Every structure is written in structure tokens, then in C-alpha cells.
Amino acid sequence: MWRNAITTFSTCFLLGTTFTHWIADHNVLWRSPLTPAALEQSIRYYALVGSGAPALGWVYLGIGLASSLAALTKLVTGWRGQSGEVLFDGASLLLIVSVAYNQATEVFPTLLAIPSPLPLNLTEHEMFGPLATAVRDLANDNIITAVMLTGVMFLQAGRYYASRGEAEGDGPEMMPDSTLTSGASSSVPSPATTPKPLSERHATPFRELTEAEAMEIASLDGAKHAHARRAAPRRK
């Protein structure tokens, strides 16, 4: 469970850092017509990002490594049959490795290739053409990265619901034993089928007595009279 949390939180962090580049990528991908001023703004933004503190890159790398290791260990434990979902974990690991490969081969070399500081009249400089192509590539790479990280989040959500469904279905179902139930019901008479003696019944007015009830009452009266005769003192 904790490995799933590490993968999810690290993916959310990486996706958030990718979305921060939208302020520059929007000028390149979605602005029409694309003006040199919009390209210059994007170039200067990525020049600032590339010249930032090296610790930021190490933080990004460390979080990506933690996400990869968590997904790998989940895949190994799931493959051994201990826990986890092999399909979701394997697909998540594949997407994370693809993101890492894209960042290592495309994004970071392009960021390091952008010089800092930039010339003042950048649009009239000879580097403007190659730098404009570089920021277009960065915008495309960021879109690809965002899509793959979103896929990891959906896979983790699917894994959670799949594991929860299995946990709910593992409980044994308590089914009544038909033989025991039938045997118990046949040996014990139900109150509806066994009538109470007349002496234990409550009086019901305005009903004629049946022959069995009349005979029972007569036998009870005879028993009472016999008991009274025995209890009466004999006269000498």
C-alpha cells in the first residue's frame, strides 16, 4: 500500500512540475498566429529554467527514481504472487521509464543547450531560429510527458479499485446447511402445528365448542370431582 502511495504522490508532483511550463508552451502550441515575440518569451523562460539551481534537477531526478523503484518493487511482489496487480504495475513502470527516457534524451539536453544570458535583440540574432525550434520541441515533449504521467495516475486508480474489489470478494460466504435446517425443522414441531391444551388457552367468546374440546372439558371436570371426593373426610 505504501508503495502505491509513493508512486501516486511522486507522479502527481512530476505532473505538477510539467504543468508549470504551460505559460511558455501555450505561446508555442496554441497561439495563432505564432509571433516572434511569443517565441522570444518562451525562449527566455526556458533559458531561466535551464540556468536554475542544480539542486532542482536533482530533486526532480530523485522523485522520479523513487517512483520507478516503487513501481518496480510492486511489480516484483505481484509477479511472485504476494500482492499487487501485475498488469497495472507493469504498465505504470513502463510509462515511468518512458518518461525518464524522454527527459534524459530530449528535455535535459535541450534545456542545457539554451544559452544564458541571451542577447537583447534575440529576434534579430542568428540563434533565434535554432532556439525557436528547441522551444517547440520542449513544448511537444512536455505534452507527451503530461499524457504519460496522467496514464500512470489512471493506472494507479484502476489498481486501487481492482485490489479493493478482490479484498471484498475474499470473505467466505456463510450459506445455511439445508440438511441441518431441514433436520432441525422436522424434529422440532412448530407452534402452528401443535395445538395447546384447552386448559392453557385463553377464552374465546361466542364460539361453539368442538367435540374434542367438550370431551376434554368433561374429563377435566370428572378429574376435579374425583379429586374432591378423595379429599373429603369420610363419615363414620
C-alpha positions in Angstrom: 0.0 0.0 0.0 2.8 2.4 0.8 4.5 1.7 -2.5 1.3 2.6 -4.2 1.2 5.9 -2.3 4.8 6.7 -3.3 4.1 6.1 -6.9 0.9 8.2 -6.9 2.3 11.2 -4.9 5.5 11.3 -6.9 3.6 11.1 -10.2 1.4 14.0 -9.0 4.5 16.0 -8.2 6.1 15.4 -11.6 2.8 16.2 -13.4 2.5 19.4 -11.5 6.1 20.5 -12.4 5.3 19.7 -16.0 2.2 21.9 -16.0 4.2 24.8 -14.7 5.7 25.1 -18.2 2.3 25.8 -19.7 2.9 29.5 -19.5 5.6 29.1 -22.1 4.2 26.1 -24.1 0.9 27.9 -24.7 2.7 30.6 -26.7 4.2 27.9 -29.0 1.5 25.3 -29.3 -1.9 27.2 -29.1 -1.3 30.8 -30.1 -2.3 31.6 -33.7 -0.7 33.3 -35.4 2.7 32.5 -33.8 4.6 35.7 -33.4 8.3 36.2 -32.9 7.5 37.9 -29.6 5.7 34.8 -28.3 8.7 32.6 -29.3 11.1 35.0 -27.6 9.1 34.9 -24.4 9.2 31.1 -24.4 13.0 31.1 -25.2 13.7 33.4 -22.3 11.6 31.3 -19.9 13.4 28.1 -20.8 16.8 29.9 -20.6 15.8 30.8 -17.0 14.8 27.3 -16.2 18.0 25.8 -17.7 20.2 28.2 -15.7 18.5 27.5 -12.4 20.0 25.8 -9.3 21.3 22.3 -10.0 19.6 21.1 -6.8 16.2 21.4 -8.6 17.2 18.9 -11.2 18.4 16.5 -8.6 15.1 16.8 -6.7 13.3 16.1 -10.0 15.5 13.1 -10.6 15.2 11.8 -7.1 11.4 11.8 -7.1 11.4 10.1 -10.5 13.7 7.5 -9.2 11.6 6.9 -6.1 8.5 6.4 -8.3 10.3 4.0 -10.5 11.6 1.9 -7.6 8.2 1.8 -6.0 6.6 0.6 -9.2 9.4 -2.0 -9.8 9.0 -3.5 -6.3 5.3 -3.6 -6.7 5.7 -5.4 -10.0 8.2 -7.9 -8.4 5.9 -8.7 -5.5 2.9 -9.1 -7.8 4.8 -11.4 -10.1 5.7 -13.6 -7.1 2.0 -13.8 -6.2 2.4 -12.0 -2.9 0.4 -8.8 -3.6 -0.3 -6.3 -6.3 -1.7 -6.3 -9.8 0.9 -7.2 -12.4 -1.0 -5.6 -15.3 -1.4 -2.2 -13.6 2.1 -2.2 -12.0 3.8 -3.3 -15.2 2.1 -0.6 -17.3 2.9 2.1 -14.7 6.5 1.1 -14.7 6.7 1.2 -18.5 5.2 4.7 -18.6 7.5 5.9 -15.9 10.6 4.5 -17.6 9.4 6.1 -20.9 9.1 9.5 -19.1 12.6 9.1 -17.7 14.0 8.2 -21.1 12.3 11.2 -22.7 13.6 13.6 -20.1 17.1 12.2 -20.2 17.4 12.2 -24.0 15.3 15.1 -25.1 14.3 17.6 -22.4 17.5 18.0 -20.3 19.9 18.2 -23.3 17.7 20.8 -24.9 17.5 22.9 -21.7 21.2 22.8 -21.3 21.7 23.9 -24.9 19.9 27.2 -24.4 22.5 29.8 -23.5 22.1 32.2 -20.6 22.2 35.1 -20.7 20.5 35.7 -24.1 21.3 38.6 -26.4 19.0 41.6 -26.1 17.7 41.7 -29.7 17.0 38.0 -29.8 14.6 38.0 -32.7 17.2 39.6 -34.9 20.0 37.3 -33.7 21.2 34.2 -35.7 20.4 31.9 -32.8 16.7 32.8 -32.9 15.9 30.1 -35.5 17.5 27.1 -33.7 16.2 28.3 -30.3 12.7 28.6 -31.7 12.9 25.0 -32.9 14.2 24.0 -29.5 11.3 25.5 -27.5 8.8 23.9 -29.9 10.5 20.5 -29.2 10.3 21.2 -25.5 6.6 22.0 -25.7 5.9 18.8 -27.5 8.0 16.8 -25.0 6.1 18.4 -22.1 2.7 17.4 -23.7 4.0 13.8 -24.1 5.3 13.7 -20.5 2.0 15.0 -19.2 0.0 12.4 -21.1 2.2 9.6 -19.8 2.1 10.8 -16.2 -1.7 11.1 -16.4 -1.8 7.5 -17.6 0.2 6.4 -14.6 -2.3 8.1 -12.3 -5.2 6.3 -14.0 -3.4 3.0 -13.8 -2.9 3.5 -10.1 -6.5 4.4 -9.6 -7.5 1.2 -11.5 -5.1 -0.9 -9.4 -6.7 0.5 -6.2 -10.2 -0.3 -7.3 -9.2 -3.8 -8.5 -7.4 -4.6 -5.3 -10.3 -3.3 -3.2 -12.8 -5.5 -5.2 -10.6 -8.6 -4.6 -10.4 -7.8 -0.9 -14.2 -7.5 -0.6 -14.7 -10.8 -2.5 -12.2 -12.8 -0.4 -14.6 -13.2 2.6 -16.3 -16.6 2.9 -19.9 -16.7 2.2 -22.0 -18.2 5.0 -24.6 -20.4 3.4 -27.1 -22.2 5.6 -26.9 -26.0 5.6 -30.1 -27.3 4.0 -29.7 -30.8 5.6 -29.2 -29.4 9.1 -32.0 -26.9 8.7 -34.4 -29.5 7.3 -33.5 -32.0 10.1 -33.9 -29.4 12.8 -37.2 -28.2 11.4 -38.6 -31.7 11.1 -37.6 -32.8 14.6 -39.0 -29.7 16.4 -42.7 -29.2 15.9 -43.7 -25.7 15.1 -46.2 -23.8 17.3 -48.6 -23.6 14.4 -49.0 -27.3 14.0 -49.0 -28.3 17.8 -52.2 -27.1 19.5 -52.2 -26.0 23.1 -54.2 -27.9 25.7 -57.6 -26.4 26.3 -56.7 -25.6 29.9 -53.9 -23.3 28.6 -55.9 -21.5 26.1 -57.5 -18.1 26.5 -61.3 -18.0 26.5 -62.8 -17.1 23.2 -66.4 -15.8 23.5 -69.2 -16.5 21.1 -67.8 -19.8 19.7 -69.2 -23.2 19.9 -67.0 -26.0 21.3 -65.9 -28.8 19.2 -66.5 -32.4 20.2 -62.8 -32.8 21.3 -63.0 -29.7 23.4 -66.2 -30.8 25.0 -64.7 -34.2 25.9 -61.6 -32.5 27.3 -63.7 -30.3 29.5 -65.8 -33.2 30.7 -62.6 -35.2 31.5 -61.2 -32.2 33.4 -64.5 -31.8 35.4 -64.5 -35.5 36.2 -61.0 -35.4 37.4 -61.8 -32.4 39.7 -64.8 -34.2 41.2 -62.8 -37.4 41.8 -60.1 -35.4 43.5 -62.7 -33.6 45.6 -64.2 -36.9 46.7 -60.8 -38.3 47.8 -60.0 -35.1 49.7 -63.4 -35.0 51.5 -63.3 -36.6 55.1 -65.1 -39.9 55.4 -68.1 -40.1 57.8 -68.1 -42.7 60.5 
